[in-house]
Amino acid sequence: MNRRLFQAILLTTVCLSDIVVVHGAEAEADAQRTAIAVEALSRIEGDIDTNPALKNAVTRLLGKTRGTPAFVQIVKKFGIKDQNEGLLEVALINTSEESGVEAIRLLLANNGADLLKKSLGSADPATALKTAEVLGNTTDQQAAALLLPVVTDTKRDVALRKQAVRGLARTAEGAGDLLKLVKAEKLPDDLKFLTGSELNAARWPEIKSEAARLLPPPAGPNAEAFPPLAALLQLKGDAANGLKVLQRETSACLNCHRIGDAGKDIGPALTEIGTKLGKDALMEAVLDPNAGISFGFETHSIELKSGDEAYGLIVSETADELSVKELTGVVKKIKKGDIANRKQLKTSVMPAGLQATMTPQEFADLTEYLSTLKKAGN
């Protein structure tokens, strides 16, 4: 089959997605036809500006897929520049998904910064918060620049400003901007604890060192030194209180780990961790997270030719593409041709020093709770 005939067949498949079903499960059938049309369109090569039939098919399918990841896929494939509103719609629905992050990247590339500023400034708190969340998950320098003014705008809701801090702390440039605010004494007081927590857990040595000086982490609730492991193991833990310790924002356990339906799939799941590790090993894993990094959870740093960076776990790799799960939980797909440098790090994605946020007794309580998380029947 020659290429032109193949293209024509695919285009016909896309156009047939507009045929109305007059009997049966109309909605389900329509969704199936749309999915087939999207797949067919992904195989078509061509310039929509010079191919009216293709342009009409793409336009119709954009209308049918608006608000879905397929919409982003179509916009990206054909380099469409006038669908920023639709991209933002997908981004706000999928703030922690690859489709939402890709929508923001396309939006920024399509001169959509003003639209994002408007969304960040929305009178609807939920819209503004979702915008800040997806911008932070994008880990893009342009996105970070949009978040910075939100941090110092004390007229905005504190939840929104905290989300902006979290987003900024995910890039070296954004983290550096937060430190500049601290040095200039322009960081609002209600954000100092969160900013300190984020930057003291940063993976960039210069950022972490400066944060430790300007926003030192707590030595522990009672500023008491942690006893050695042998002494910690002698403490009787309270599992009920350990659950409360785990759920505290400062403990940050659920930011990376999943327990049942709670938490994120970044580090190893803890749902059955008590079956796999004894109390001594559980304590060691927190006290020295870099000592025993589980296979498949090695951290990688990917520097891109654009100057951006991806940091996290490699979840899949082909000859042409790399998929990296970042600390936000979002999987970023990277063309290998866009990579300037990649390296596997010796440090865990789990930050060292988490015990500084709790007393030795609370640490024992946390360990006791984790030890109860066992496989059914054990």
C-alpha positions as CSV (number, residue, x, y, z in Angstrom):
1,M,0.0,0.0,0.0
2,N,1.5,3.3,-1.0
3,R,1.8,6.2,1.5
4,R,-0.8,8.5,0.0
5,L,-3.4,5.7,-0.1
6,F,-2.6,4.8,3.6
7,Q,-3.0,8.5,4.5
8,A,-6.3,8.7,2.7
9,I,-7.7,5.6,4.6
10,L,-6.6,7.1,7.9
11,L,-8.2,10.4,7.1
12,T,-11.4,8.7,6.2
13,T,-11.3,6.9,9.5
14,V,-11.1,10.2,11.3
15,C,-14.0,11.7,9.3
16,L,-16.2,8.6,10.0
17,S,-16.0,9.5,13.7
18,D,-18.7,12.1,13.0
19,I,-21.3,9.6,11.9
20,V,-24.2,9.5,14.4
21,V,-25.2,6.2,15.9
22,V,-29.0,5.8,15.9
23,H,-29.3,2.7,18.0
24,G,-27.5,0.9,20.8
25,A,-25.2,2.5,23.4
26,E,-24.7,5.8,21.7
27,A,-22.3,7.4,24.2
28,E,-20.1,4.3,24.5
29,A,-20.0,3.9,20.7
30,D,-19.2,7.5,20.2
31,A,-16.3,7.3,22.7
32,Q,-14.9,4.3,20.9
33,R,-15.1,6.0,17.5
34,T,-13.4,9.0,18.8
35,A,-10.6,6.9,20.3
36,I,-10.1,5.2,16.9
37,A,-10.1,8.5,15.2
38,V,-7.4,9.9,17.5
39,E,-5.3,6.8,16.9
40,A,-5.7,7.2,13.2
41,L,-4.8,10.9,13.3
42,S,-1.6,10.1,15.3
43,R,-0.4,8.1,12.2
44,I,-1.1,10.9,9.7
45,E,1.7,13.1,8.5
46,G,1.0,16.4,7.0
47,D,0.6,20.2,7.3
48,I,-2.9,21.2,8.3
49,D,-2.4,24.7,6.7
50,T,-1.9,23.1,3.3
51,N,-4.3,20.2,3.5
52,P,-7.9,21.5,4.0
53,A,-9.4,18.0,4.5
54,L,-6.9,17.2,7.2
55,K,-7.5,20.6,8.8
56,N,-11.2,20.0,8.9
57,A,-10.7,16.5,10.4
58,V,-8.4,17.9,13.1
59,T,-10.7,20.7,13.9
60,R,-13.7,18.4,14.4
61,L,-11.7,16.0,16.5
62,L,-10.4,18.8,18.7
63,G,-14.0,19.7,19.5
64,K,-14.8,16.1,20.4
65,T,-11.7,15.6,22.6
66,R,-11.7,19.0,24.4
67,G,-10.9,18.6,28.1
68,T,-9.1,15.2,27.6
69,P,-5.5,14.1,27.2
70,A,-6.2,13.3,23.5
71,F,-6.8,17.1,22.9
72,V,-3.2,17.8,24.1
73,Q,-1.9,15.0,21.9
74,I,-3.5,16.4,18.8
75,V,-2.4,20.0,19.5
76,K,1.2,18.9,20.0
77,K,1.3,16.6,16.9
78,F,0.1,19.3,14.5
79,G,1.8,22.3,16.2
80,I,-1.5,24.1,16.6
81,K,-1.1,27.6,18.1
82,D,-4.6,28.8,18.7
83,Q,-5.9,26.3,21.3
84,N,-4.5,27.8,24.6
85,E,-7.9,27.9,26.3
86,G,-8.4,24.3,25.6
87,L,-4.9,23.4,26.8
88,L,-5.5,25.3,30.1
89,E,-8.8,23.4,30.5
90,V,-6.9,20.0,30.3
91,A,-4.2,21.3,32.6
92,L,-6.6,22.2,35.3
93,I,-8.4,18.9,35.1
94,N,-5.1,16.9,35.2
95,T,-2.8,18.9,37.5
96,S,-0.8,15.8,38.5
97,E,-0.8,13.9,35.2
98,E,1.5,14.0,32.3
99,S,-1.2,15.4,30.0
100,G,-1.7,18.4,32.3
101,V,2.0,19.1,32.5
102,E,2.4,18.7,28.7
103,A,-0.5,21.1,28.2
104,I,1.3,23.8,30.3
105,R,4.5,23.3,28.3
106,L,2.6,23.8,25.1
107,L,0.8,26.8,26.5
108,L,4.1,28.4,27.5
109,A,5.6,27.7,24.1
110,N,2.5,29.2,22.5
111,N,2.9,32.6,24.3
112,G,0.3,31.6,26.9
113,A,1.9,33.2,29.9
114,D,-0.8,36.0,30.1
115,L,-3.5,33.4,30.1
116,L,-1.8,31.5,33.0
117,K,-1.3,34.7,34.9
118,K,-5.1,35.4,34.6
119,S,-5.8,31.8,35.8
120,L,-3.4,32.3,38.8
121,G,-5.2,35.5,39.6
122,S,-8.7,34.0,39.4
123,A,-11.2,35.0,42.0
124,D,-12.1,31.3,42.3
125,P,-9.7,29.9,44.9
126,A,-9.9,26.4,43.4
127,T,-8.9,27.5,39.9
128,A,-6.0,29.6,41.2
129,L,-4.8,26.7,43.4
130,K,-5.0,24.2,40.5
131,T,-3.1,26.5,38.3
132,A,-0.3,26.9,40.8
133,E,-0.2,23.1,41.3
134,V,0.2,22.3,37.7
135,L,2.7,25.0,37.1
136,G,4.8,23.6,39.9
137,N,4.5,20.1,38.6
138,T,5.9,21.4,35.2
139,T,9.3,22.1,36.7
140,D,9.9,24.6,34.0
141,Q,11.8,27.9,34.4
142,Q,9.0,29.9,32.7
143,A,6.5,28.3,35.0
144,A,8.6,29.2,38.1
145,A,8.7,32.8,37.0
146,L,4.9,32.9,37.1
147,L,4.8,31.5,40.6
148,L,7.3,33.9,42.2
149,P,5.0,37.0,42.5
150,V,2.3,34.8,44.1
151,V,4.6,34.1,47.1
152,T,4.9,37.7,48.2
153,D,1.3,38.7,47.5
154,T,0.0,38.5,51.0
155,K,-3.5,39.5,49.8
156,R,-3.8,36.0,48.2
157,D,-4.9,32.9,50.1
158,V,-2.1,31.3,52.1
159,A,-2.9,27.9,50.6
160,L,-2.2,29.3,47.2
161,R,1.1,30.9,48.3
162,K,2.2,27.7,49.9
163,Q,1.6,25.8,46.7
164,A,3.7,28.4,44.9
165,V,6.5,27.8,47.3
166,R,6.4,24.1,46.7
167,G,6.4,24.6,43.0
168,L,9.4,27.0,43.1
169,A,11.4,24.6,45.3
170,R,11.3,22.0,42.6
171,T,13.8,23.8,40.3
172,A,17.2,25.1,41.1
173,E,16.2,28.6,39.7
174,G,13.0,28.7,41.7
175,A,14.7,27.6,44.9
176,G,17.4,30.2,44.4
177,D,14.6,32.8,44.0
178,L,13.1,31.8,47.3
179,L,16.5,32.2,49.0
180,K,16.8,35.7,47.5
181,L,13.4,36.6,49.1
182,V,14.8,35.3,52.4
183,K,18.0,37.4,52.1
184,A,16.0,40.5,51.2
185,E,13.6,39.9,54.1
186,K,10.7,39.8,51.6
187,L,9.5,36.3,52.4
188,P,6.2,36.5,54.4
189,D,6.4,35.1,57.9
190,D,3.6,32.6,57.3
191,L,5.7,30.9,54.6
192,K,9.1,30.7,56.4
193,F,8.6,27.3,58.0
194,L,7.4,25.7,54.7
195,T,10.1,27.3,52.7
196,G,12.7,26.1,55.2
197,S,11.4,22.6,55.1
198,E,11.4,22.5,51.3
199,L,14.9,24.1,50.8
200,N,16.5,22.1,53.6
201,A,15.4,19.0,51.7
202,A,16.7,20.3,48.4
203,R,19.0,18.1,46.3
204,W,21.3,21.0,45.2
205,P,24.2,21.3,47.8
206,E,24.6,25.1,47.4
207,I,20.8,25.6,47.9
208,K,20.7,23.2,50.9
209,S,23.8,24.8,52.5
210,E,22.4,28.3,52.2
211,A,19.0,27.3,53.4
212,A,20.5,25.6,56.5
213,R,22.2,28.9,57.3
214,L,19.2,31.2,56.6
215,L,16.3,28.9,57.6
216,P,17.9,26.2,59.8
217,P,15.9,23.1,60.2
218,P,14.6,22.2,63.7
219,A,16.9,20.0,65.8
220,G,13.8,18.2,67.0
221,P,10.7,19.4,68.9
222,N,12.6,19.5,72.1
223,A,16.0,20.2,70.6
224,E,17.3,16.9,72.0
225,A,20.0,14.9,70.3
226,F,19.0,11.6,68.7
227,P,20.3,8.6,70.6
228,P,22.1,5.8,68.8
229,L,20.1,3.1,67.0
230,A,20.5,0.6,69.8
231,A,18.9,3.0,72.3
232,L,16.1,3.9,69.9
233,L,15.2,0.2,69.5
234,Q,14.7,0.0,73.3
235,L,12.0,2.6,73.3
236,K,8.4,1.2,73.4
237,G,6.5,2.6,70.4
238,D,2.8,3.6,70.2
239,A,1.4,2.6,66.8
240,A,-1.6,4.9,67.1
241,N,0.5,7.9,67.7
242,G,2.9,6.7,65.0
243,L,0.1,7.1,62.5
244,K,-0.4,10.7,63.6
245,V,3.3,11.4,63.2
246,L,3.3,9.9,59.7
247,Q,0.4,12.0,58.7
248,R,2.0,15.3,59.8
249,E,3.0,17.6,57.0
250,T,6.5,17.9,58.4
251,S,7.1,14.2,58.3
252,A,6.5,14.2,54.5
253,C,6.1,10.4,54.3
254,L,3.0,10.5,52.2
255,N,4.6,12.9,49.7
256,C,6.5,10.0,48.2
257,H,5.1,6.7,49.6
258,R,1.7,5.0,49.3
259,I,-0.1,3.3,52.1
260,G,-3.3,1.7,50.8
261,D,-5.1,4.5,48.9
262,A,-3.2,7.3,50.6
263,G,0.0,9.0,49.4
264,K,2.0,9.0,46.1
265,D,3.7,6.3,44.1
266,I,7.2,7.7,44.0
267,G,9.2,5.7,46.6
268,P,8.5,2.1,47.5
269,A,4.9,1.4,48.7
270,L,4.7,1.0,52.5
271,T,1.5,-0.9,52.6
272,E,3.2,-4.2,53.5
273,I,6.6,-2.8,54.7
274,G,6.3,-4.4,58.1
275,T,6.4,-7.8,56.4
276,K,9.6,-6.9,54.5
277,L,11.6,-5.1,57.2
278,G,12.2,-5.4,60.9
279,K,12.2,-2.4,63.2
280,D,15.9,-2.0,63.0
281,A,15.9,-1.9,59.2
282,L,13.0,0.5,59.2
283,M,14.9,2.9,61.5
284,E,18.0,2.7,59.4
285,A,16.1,3.4,56.3
286,V,14.9,6.7,57.7
287,L,18.2,7.6,59.5
288,D,20.4,6.8,56.5
289,P,18.2,6.8,53.3
290,N,21.2,6.7,51.0
291,A,22.6,3.5,52.5
292,G,20.3,1.0,50.8
293,I,18.5,2.3,47.8
294,S,16.0,-0.3,46.4
295,F,16.5,-1.6,42.9
296,G,14.3,0.4,40.5
297,F,14.3,3.4,42.8
298,E,17.7,4.8,41.8
299,T,17.6,8.6,41.3
300,H,18.6,10.1,38.0
301,S,19.4,13.7,36.9
302,I,18.6,14.5,33.3
303,E,20.0,17.8,31.9
304,L,18.2,19.0,28.8
305,K,19.6,21.1,26.0
306,S,17.0,23.7,26.7
307,G,18.5,24.3,30.1
308,D,15.7,22.6,32.0
309,E,16.2,19.5,34.1
310,A,14.3,16.3,35.0
311,Y,15.0,14.6,38.3
312,G,13.6,11.4,39.6
313,L,13.1,7.7,38.7
314,I,13.4,6.2,35.3
315,V,10.2,4.2,34.8
316,S,10.8,3.2,31.1
317,E,13.3,3.7,28.3
318,T,13.2,3.0,24.6
319,A,15.7,3.7,21.9
320,D,14.3,7.2,21.3
321,E,12.6,8.2,24.6
322,L,13.0,8.3,28.3
323,S,10.2,8.4,30.9
324,V,11.1,10.0,34.2
325,K,8.8,10.0,37.2
326,E,9.6,13.3,39.0
327,L,9.1,14.0,42.7
328,T,5.7,15.4,41.9
329,G,4.6,11.9,40.8
330,V,4.2,13.2,37.2
331,V,5.9,11.1,34.5
332,K,7.8,13.3,32.0
333,K,8.6,11.8,28.6
334,I,11.8,13.1,27.1
335,K,13.2,12.6,23.6
336,K,16.7,11.3,23.9
337,G,17.8,13.9,21.3
338,D,16.8,16.6,23.7
339,I,19.2,15.3,26.5
340,A,22.5,17.1,27.1
341,N,23.6,14.9,30.0
342,R,22.2,12.1,32.2
343,K,23.6,10.5,35.3
344,Q,22.5,8.1,38.1
345,L,23.0,9.6,41.5
346,K,24.1,8.0,44.7
347,T,21.5,9.8,46.8
348,S,18.0,8.6,47.5
349,V,15.0,10.7,46.5
350,M,14.1,10.4,50.2
351,P,15.7,13.3,52.0
352,A,18.1,12.7,54.9
353,G,17.3,14.2,58.3
354,L,13.6,13.5,58.6
355,Q,14.1,12.4,62.2
356,A,14.8,16.1,63.0
357,T,11.1,16.8,62.7
358,M,10.2,14.5,65.6
359,T,11.4,13.4,69.1
360,P,13.1,10.1,69.6
361,Q,9.8,8.8,71.1
362,E,7.8,9.9,68.1
363,F,10.4,8.2,65.9
364,A,9.9,5.0,67.8
365,D,6.1,5.5,67.5
366,L,6.4,5.9,63.8
367,T,8.5,2.8,63.5
368,E,6.0,0.9,65.6
369,Y,3.2,1.9,63.2
370,L,5.2,1.0,60.1
371,S,6.0,-2.4,61.6
372,T,2.2,-3.1,61.8
373,L,1.8,-2.7,58.0
374,K,1.9,-6.3,56.9
375,K,0.6,-8.6,54.2
376,A,-2.9,-10.0,55.1
377,G,-2.5,-13.3,57.0
378,N,0.9,-12.3,58.5
